[in-house]
């Protein structure tokens, strides 16, 4: 844009440009502040020292049904896919955060292991848990909903994962020493 040549128009032109610049700077400052406030409001997930403590259990009492669309899960996975499902209940005496910082969100999971001590298996059910303040624990954690039905005997395993700034990280495990019909 070119400045007008006569004095009065020139003064008005500069005032308009100055007002436009102030408005632009104000918008940029407001936007930067809003972005900073939003970033500060999101809690950063730090890796915490989380453990499964005490005795755990797994019960699968009911009949199964086929779900072509899978069943909704709330942990690391939102849906485990089309399969036969039955109701499962899992529980643990406590989940403890031994750190001084708040944990990330957690996923409490039921797995089926081919042999005792296996390091890979099949995820049957996931349940999302809230964050846990440092030095605190959840007591008597019990979860009951649909789990994949394998209809074979496997070693049940309870796993705990935490969501950190680097994604989901495995935290602890409790493997049952007796094969169960899963």
Secondary structure, DSSP 8 states (H G I E B T S, - for coil): ----SSHHHHHHHHHHHHHHHHHHHHHHHHHHHHHHHHHHHS-------EEEEEEEEEE--S-EEEETT--B--SS-SB--SEEEEEEEEEEEEEEE-SSS----EEEEEEEESSTT-S-EEEEEEEEE----TT-EEEEEEEEEEEE---SEEEEEEEEEEEETTEEEEEEEEEEEEEEE-
